[in-house]
Amino acid sequence: MGMTAATPDTSALLGVYRPAGPVFVAGERAWLVSEEGDRFLDFTSGIAVNALGHGDPDVAAAIRAALDAGVVHTSNLFRTRPAAELAEWLVEHSFADRVFFCNSGAEATEGALKFARRWARSLGHDGRTDVIAFRGGFHGRTMGALAATDRPAYQAPFAPLMPGVHFAGVDDVDGVAKLLAGGTVAAVLIEPIQAEGGVLPVKPGFLQALRALCDAAGALLVFDEVQVGLGRTGHLWAHEPAGVAPDLMTLAKPLAGGLPMGAVLMTERVAAAMQPGDHGTTFGGGPLVASAALAACRKIGDPSFLAEVRRKSHELANHLGALALSNPRVRDVRGAGMIWGVEVEGSAAGVVARALEAGLLLCTAGPDVVRILPPLVVSDDELRRGIDLLDEVL
Ligand SMILES: Cc1ncc(COP(=O)(O)O)c(C=O)c1O
């Protein structure tokens, strides 16, 4: 145990978060260590960012090499190798032909919305500017992304937001068809698993229906894989099991091994509508973040790594299934891979607070859902231990 340091004074930080408990100073794989030397099992992964856990040696080596080379940033006025190689890797491993790099999930959402409008306009459909998003969906906090996010409480203080967003219910094929029939919709935006909204997997059949509806109506299908993409489900992309590809896909959280980075992946027919000067972002795809991302993507994208995530996810699913049967405070468990929601009786925030005291880091996904996001490199023993702790806390 180290010396107890004074709690840092966070009063100069804008009060939009209420950071809890310990001050973390070190980490190793699935563990975070506090200033006091206490170890916490991290089943938040920094809200799905730290897919490779803390202190991944390959990501660290890539960051060190980029620093040693001395080129952290050049701007997109010039060519750099890591961004080009990362874009190539993403294209080779997905439906996409082109990639735009940015800095966060919300910025990726904004990019996708702009690209969809630009595409519609390039075809002469000037009136096709609307978006269909879904009840329970979450796409970020900027004005366009927030408009497409089904959280009236987050939206109201900042109105007016971007106009033209229609909300449909997940599984409501007829409702989406009716909205598309108006001819005003450029894009349909959906998370293959609604993560913030309560860890609600969308049925493959609904994603397939959206694909067919978008094709028939001449609208673009956008998958938001900011939280569930890049290995989180045990597949490289969360939409893979549905057997349909989108026209655009947003990525962010795990992309650069913990550094801030977002991306919009798209097909050539969408990319062809965008011309130099149509969109931009100063930091997007800089050599430091792109080097880290290349290391993270190569590691996560290895088929044997993903097979191991799927194997462990069966263990986790079994533990959670047993918990649901044995613990009367559990109403439901659902999820895939290494993202699960445990619907509880009472307050999820209360469970998260008690778990923190017991040495387990969890987060919520709505008022009564505890969200479990272990790093993809978690061990069988750590999964067992985490779910045992959750059982005790419940
Ligand atoms: C599905 C989804 N899209 C977009 C975002 C926004 O990402 P960011 O917080 O990086 O802006 C999030 C963040 O939680 C998310 O879960």
The ligand as an SDF file (V2000), in Angstrom:
LIG
                    3D

 16 16  0  0  0  0  0  0  0  0999 V2000
  -23.2750    4.1370  -30.0550 C   0  0  0  0  0  0  0  0  0  0  0  0
  -22.5930    5.4190  -29.7380 C   0  0  0  0  0  0  0  0  0  0  0  0
  -22.4720    6.3550  -30.6870 N   0  0  0  0  0  0  0  0  0  0  0  0
  -21.8520    7.5200  -30.4550 C   0  0  0  0  0  0  0  0  0  0  0  0
  -21.3240    7.8180  -29.2160 C   0  0  0  0  0  0  0  0  0  0  0  0
  -20.6280    9.1270  -28.9820 C   0  0  0  0  0  0  0  0  0  0  0  0
  -19.2680    8.9270  -28.8400 O   0  0  0  0  0  0  0  0  0  0  0  0
  -18.3410   10.0440  -28.1550 P   0  0  0  0  0  0  0  0  0  0  0  0
  -18.6490   10.0470  -26.7060 O   0  0  0  0  0  0  0  0  0  0  0  0
  -16.9330    9.5990  -28.4690 O   0  0  0  0  0  0  0  0  0  0  0  0
  -18.6690   11.3390  -28.8170 O   0  0  0  0  0  0  0  0  0  0  0  0
  -21.4230    6.8650  -28.1960 C   0  0  0  0  0  0  0  0  0  0  0  0
  -20.8850    7.1540  -26.8430 C   0  0  0  0  0  0  0  0  0  0  0  0
  -21.2200    6.5300  -25.8800 O   0  0  0  0  0  0  0  0  0  0  0  0
  -22.0690    5.6400  -28.4550 C   0  0  0  0  0  0  0  0  0  0  0  0
  -22.2090    4.7070  -27.5140 O   0  0  0  0  0  0  0  0  0  0  0  0
  1  2  1  0
  2  3  1  0
  2 15  2  0
  3  4  2  0
  4  5  1  0
  5  6  1  0
  5 12  2  0
  6  7  1  0
  7  8  1  0
  8  9  2  0
  8 10  1  0
  8 11  1  0
 12 13  1  0
 12 15  1  0
 13 14  2  0
 15 16  1  0
M  END
$$$$
